[in-house]
């Protein structure tokens, strides 16, 4: 489900919908980036926060292999294999957020602090307008 679809169906602001996007660093280590739906992941900021030179977005086959979910349905928590997770600091300013629920037509509603705790997520400024 896209941010536009979720915004329309739920009647909530884009910032209350989080995107969970899988990136891969230069050593092919996966990184899950969680950002508000009204923002984009800054690859430069994400790489800096991870202490690596560069990151790239994972391809759809990599996403499924790394998470067990298809791109567009990735939940922010509950992955079979633990993923290094970074959450944009703006997400923690919200009371409730909606994110991927593991299938394209399913969403989770969560407290961002629970996402941080359950995903053992680091918090950093990793987004851009």
N, C-alpha and C positions, 0 to 999 in steps of 0.2 A: 504494500500500500504506500502510495506517495504521501508526502507532507500535505500536498493540496487535497488529496482524497480524505485524509484524516481530519484536516481542518474543516472541510465541508461537512463531513458526516458527524463529527463530534461537536461542532460549533464552538471550538476553542481557538485561542490565538496560536499562530505558528510557533511562537517561542515555547509554548507548553507541549509541543510535540518534539521528542528527541530523535535524532538520527544516530544510529549505531553503524559505523562504517569501518570496515577492516582495511588496514594498511599493512604493508610489509616493509621492513627496513632493509638496509644494504646487505645484511646477513640472512635475509629471508625469514626473519623472526616476525611473527604477526603482532599487530598492535590494534586494539579496538579503540576507536575514537568516538566519544559521545558528545554531540553538540546540539544546541537548540535548533529547531526546524527552520528558524529564520536566519541562520548563519551557515557558513561553509567552513570546513576544516582548512586551516592554513597549513600546508605541508611543511613550510619553513618553521612555523611555531611548534608543530607536532614533533618534527625531527629534533629541534632544540630541546624540547621538554623531555625527549627520550634519550638525549645524549648521543644522537647519531647524525651522520652527515646528510642523509636523505631518506625519504620514505616515498612509496608509491602506493596507489590504491590497488588492492588485490583484485584480480580478475574473478569472474563469477564462479569458475570451477575451483579456484583457490578458496574462495569464501565458503563454498559448500564443504570442501575438504577440511578446512580449518575450524569451522563452527558447527557443521551439520545442518545449517540453515541456508536457504537461498537468499541472495542479495535482495534487499527490500523487505525481508521478514526477520532480520537478525534482532533478537532481543538484547537488551543491555546487560542482562544477567542470565545465569543458568546454563552456561556452555559446558558441554561434555569435557572438553579439555580447557583448563584455565588459560585465559588470554591476558597478556599485559594490557591493561585498560587505563586510558586517560579520559577524564571527563572535563569538559570546558567549565571554567569557574562560574560562568553565567547560569549553568544548569542548577547549581546549588542555591541560587537566589529564588528559585521557584518552590511553591508548596507541593504541587502535584504535576507530574508529567505523564505523557502517553508515549509509548515506544513500541517497536516491533514485538510481536507476540509469538514468533516462531513459524507463522504461516502468513501468506500475503494478505489474508482478510481478517487477521487477528491482531489486536493491540493489547498491551498491558498498561494499566494505570498504576503509577508508583510514586512514592515519596523519593525525591532525588537522593536523600541521605541513605535510604535503603539501597539504592543502586550503588552508591559509593561503597557502602559496607559489604554488600553481597558480592560485588565484582572486585573488591579490594582495589578500587580505582584510585589512581593519583588524580590530583586536581591541578589544572594549569590553564592559562590563557592560550587556547589552541585554535581559536576561530577567528574569522574575519567576516565583515559584512557582506 
